Amino acid sequence: MLAAYSRKFDDKKTRAMDLIREVKSGKHELYTPFTLMDIINVWRIDYLRNKIKKFFAIYSVEIVSAERINTLANRIGVDLGGLKESFMELGIKEEDSFLIMIASLLNLELKTFNKKHLINKQAEINRTLKESNMGGISISEP
């Protein structure tokens, strides 16, 4: 969604803007990791930071806390630290690992433009999730 706020007008921006409209109309539900809010809070451009925070505050079904994810993982006996390490061995960044875990634990689809680290590694991600007794996820572009 952050691509919608880019200065450059391209296909990604158009698709991100379409997804934002679909979220606003209720066609899609938005779950926002609290870690994303932490990242946005330190942005220097006040207008952009405030606009994005307001969007997430209004349209997120939930701001997903690390505590909630830990509770869900503990219920099914998943070692999130070990799972994160497994993802990092696949070349997946820590922050992307958290998105994967949220999507699996909450049974959500992950929408991203990140082909290199997420979309193109969907089979490996789902294999790793299955090995940890977690459900697979669908990863696609907006």
N, C-alpha and C positions, 0 to 999 in steps of 0.2 A: 504494500500500500504506500510505502514511503516513496516509491517511484512516481506517484501521482504529483508529488510536491517538487519534483525536479524542475530545473529551469529549462532543460532540454525537452523539446517536444518530439516524441518518437512513439513507436508501437508500444513499448513498455508503459509509457505514461498513459496512453490511451486505454490499455487494458487495465491498468491500476485504477484509473478514474472510473471505468465501467464497474469494476469490483466494488469500489466505494459506493457508487450509486445503488448497486445490488444489496449491499449491506444496509444502507439507509432505507431501502424499500422493504427490507425484511426477507429478501430472497436467500440471503446467507446470514448465518450467525457468526459473530466475531468473538473470539476468546483471545485475550491479550496477556502475554506473560508479564508479570510484575517486573522482570528484568528488563524488558523493553522500555517500560516507563522510567526505570532508573537511567537508562541510556539517554532517553529523550530529555530528562530533567537537567542534564549537564550541557545541552546544546547551547551555543552562544547566541544564536539568532532567535530573539524573543518571539517575534511574530510567528515563525515557523514552529517553534517549540510549543507555544500556547495553542496554536490551531490544531496541531496533531494531538496534544494531550486532551483537548476538548473533544475531538472526534472520538478518541478511544474511551473517554469517560462517558460519553453519551451513548455510543453504539455497541460497546462491549457487553456481551451477555455476562461476562465475568473477567475480572482482572485476576489471573491465575497466580496464586502465591506458591512459593517454593514449599511452604508448609503443607499446602493441599496436595501437591505432587508427592511429597515425601510420605504423607499419610496413605495415599492410594497405593504407592509402591510397597510400603510396609505391609499393607493388607494382603498383597499377593506374593510377598517375599522376594521382591526385586531389589538387588543392590544397584542403586542408581550410579554410585561412584564407579563401580566395575563396568556398568553399561556405558557410561561416558568414556571410559578408557578404551573400551572395545570400538566405539565410534571414532575416537581419535586415531586408533590404529588404521581405520579405513580412510583417514584423511579428512574427517569431518570435524569442524571447529566446535569448541565447547558450547558456544551460544546456539549453534545449530542442533547440537545433541539435546539441549534442553527443549527445543521446539519439537523434536522427534518424540521425546518422552511424553511431553504434554499431549501431543496428537494421539499417541498410542493409549495412554492412560484414560483420556477423556473420549476416545473413539471419534477423533476429528480428522478431517482432511486437511492437509497442509498445502497452502497455496504459496508459491514462491517463484521468483525468477532465477533462483540459484540452481542452475543446471549442474555446474561442476561438482558441488559438494552435496547436493541433495537429490535433485530429479534423476540425474544419471546414475545415482547409487541406490536407487529405490530397492532393487533386489537384494543388495548386500545389507541395507538397513533392515529390511523385513526379515531376512535370515537371522540377523543379530537379535532383533526383537523376539523372534520365535525361540531362539536359543535361551533367552531370558524369561520365557513363559509369558511374553507380552504379545498383544495383538499387533498384526501388521497395519501399516497405514498406507493411504493413498497420497501421493505427492504429485502436484501438477501446477502448471502456470495459471495465473489468473486468466 
